[in-house]
Amino acid sequence: MVRQTSEGRAGERDREHTGDDATERDREHTGDDAAERDQDHAAAPADLERALRVAVDAARAAGWLITEGTRAALVVNPKGDDGDVVTDLDLSSERLLVGRVLSAFPGHAVISEEAGVLGEAGSEWTWVIDPLDGTNNVAIGLPLYAVGLALCRGGRPELGVVHEPVTGRTWSAVRGRGAVGPAGPLSAPPYRPGRSGPVLAWVQGYGVRRGDPVATALKAALDLRARRVLRLWAPLLAWVMLARGDIDGIVGYRTGVVDLPGGLLIAREAGAVVGGFDGAPFDRVPLDGSGCDFVAGRAGLREELLEEVLKEAGAVREAAP
């Protein structure tokens, strides 16, 4: 793989976020949403575009490091008792990403997969970093993994970046300015029901034990109504697939935080609708690490999917002693 470090593509991405398309999108939003967005942007730091460039460049550099590392023997160690693992590539990628972020923004906080909480405690701005999303795939030689960064303000993602080292592709989003991929702006088309059902992805946190009654019931119900249910072991790539319109929805159960906000923002900015199991809009992530339940889908699917999820989850909980 050729290392991608030039600022040319990053510059193109930045111009795509601020050009005519962005202006047209802004005109399409009216009422309370536009007022809220204007208020948010007025309060946002002037260097948010710089933060995007730092994140994109860091993700690509980490992706090159991981790609080079997979050519040699990996050091794989178990992490916890939930079947998770950590490799030397997780740690080296994390060092690179954290170092670049804190060097550029020393007043920000960082939450990272392996290192935990770093940087300025109590900062309004928090970077959430997944240095290698899909470690279990890497460990078994499956080329399906990503690098992810998000910058959150009070738990709400303001920018997100996902980089796929295997293909060298990068996707990004800035709140209110749309999502961008290698071929330009992303837009997930509305869902069109078919006879075979939707293609979905299932994401669960590592803390979910085998035999968890809610997880078991939900997966069984989704398997019955969907054409396919993907279990990628790389949630960030599932979010990107939803943003591109390659899949129709995602159901997440007690998911972690590091592989959530960046992909969530990219999918939302591409037009996907995301809500919690309670039906409320899902726009913030708990940075304290508590598990998240959500249903995401292309326009026209989420409500139907949410109804199915609530029915199954409710039935399990009612039957519990």
Buried (B, 14 or more C-beta within 10 A) or exposed (E): BEEBEEEEBBEEBBEBBEEEBBEEBBEEBEEEEBEEBEEBBEEBBEEBBEBBBBBBBBBBBBBBBBBEBBEEEBEBEEBEEEEEBBBBBBBBBBBBBBEBBBEBBEEBBBBBBBBEEBBBEEBEBBBBBBBBBBBBBBBEEEEBBBBBBBBBBEBBBBBBBBBBBBEBBBBBBBBBBBBBBBEEBBBBEEBEEEEEBBBBBBBBBBBBEEEBEBBBBBBEBBEEEBEBBBEBBBBBBBBBBBBBBBBBBBBBBBBBBBBBBBBBBBBBBBBBBBBBBEEEEBBBBEBEBEBBBBBBBBEBBBBBBBEBBBEBBEBBEEEEE
